[in-house]
Amino acid sequence: MSNIVSCNPKVLGGTPVFAGTRVPIESLFDYLRGGHAIDYFLEQFPTVRREQVEALLDEVMAKTLSREATV
């Protein structure tokens, strides 16, 4: 995940951001919860790569499904 997410105390106080950017991961989820498409998010934050967003969502989905499988 280090090529997707970065946590550095010197960047936004350690808030998880997309690696190589200052864009908080939470911003993606805020946009999605607000009904916006990934393309719209990427237009607003051009420093974030589509591959980063897709990899993050794949990772979240895999963790969610593995947790549900153990319940």
TORMARKE-898445 format. One record per atom (N, C-alpha, C, O): residue in one letter; y, z, x. Coordinates in steps of 0.05 Angstrom, whole numbers, plus 5000, padded with zeros to 4 digits. Layout:
<nodes>
AYZX...
</nodes>
This chain:
<nodes>
M497650005017M500050005000M502550005017M504749975007S502350035044S504750055060S506349795061S508749805066N505149565055N506649325053N507849285025N509249085020I507249465007I508249454980I510349674975I512549624965V509649914982V511250154977V511950295003V510350315021S514450385004S515350535027S516750795017S518150794997C516251005031C517551265026C518651365052C517151435070N521251365054N522651445079N524951625071N526651545055P525051865082P527152055075P529951935080P531952035068K530151735097K532751615104K533551395084K535751295085V531651315067V532251105047V532051235019V529851305010L534351255006L534451374979L533151644978L531851704958G533451804999G532352074999G529352094996G528352294987G527851885004G524951885003G523851784977G521351784973T525551684959T524551564934T522751324941T523551164958P520451304929P518751064934P520250804926P521150774904V520350624946V521650374942V519750144949V517750194963F520449904941F518849674950F519449644980F521749654989A517249614996A517549595025A519549385033A519549165022G521249455052G523249265062G525649235045G527349065050T525849405024T528149395005T529149675001T528149875011R531249694984R532249954975R531849964944R533350104930V529949814934V529449794905V527349994897V525049964906P527950204882P525950394874P523750274857P524250104840I521350364862I519050274846I519550334817I518850164799E520750554811E521250634783E522950424768E522650404744S524650284783S526250074770S524549864756S525149774734L522349784770L520549594757L519449694731L519549554711F518549944731F517450054706F519550094685F518950064661D521950154693D524150184674D524649904660D525049894636Y524649694676Y525149434665Y522849354646Y523349244625L520349404655L518049334638L518149494612L517549384590R518749754613R518849914589R521149824571R520949844546G523149714582G525449604567G524849334555G526549214541G522449224559G521748974547G522448724564G522148504554H523248764589H523948544606H521548434620H519648584626A521548174625A519348044640A519748094670A521848164680I517548064684I517548084713I519547894725I520947954744D519647644715D521547454725D524447554723D525947504742Y525147684702Y527847794699Y528348004720Y530448014733F526348184724F526648384745F527048264772F528848344787L525448054778L525747924804L528447784808L529447774830E529547684786E532147564787E534347774794E536247724808Q533948014783Q535948224787Q535648354815Q537648454826F533248334827F532748454853F531348254871F528948264876P532948064881P531747844897P530447924923P529047764935T530948174932T529648264957T526648334952T525148364971V525948374927V523148444920V521648174917V522547994903R519248164929R517647924927R515647954904R514648174898R515047734891R513147734869R510447844878R509247994862E509647784902E507047894912E507048194912E505048324907Q509348314919Q509548604919Q509148714891Q507648914886V510548594871V510348684844V507448654834V506348844822E506248424838E503548384829E501548574842E499748684829A501848614868A500048804882A500349084872A498349234868L502849174867L503349434856L502049464828L500649664823L502449274811L501349284784L498249284785L496949414769D497149124803D494249114806D493149384815D491149484804E494549514833E493749774843E493949984821E492150154818V496149984806V496450174784V494250134763V493150324753M493749884757M491749824737M488949914746M487450034731A488249864771A485649944782A485350244781A483250344774K487450394788K487350684788K487150784759K485650974754T488550664741T488450744713T485650694702T484550874688L484550464707L481850404697L479750584709L477850664695S479950644735S477950824747S478151104736S476051244733R480551194729R480851464717R479651464689R478351654681E480051244674E478951234647E475951214647E474651314629A474851094667A471951074670A470651344675A468251384668T472151534687T470951794693T471351994670T470352214671V472851914650V473452104628V471152104608V471252244588
</nodes>
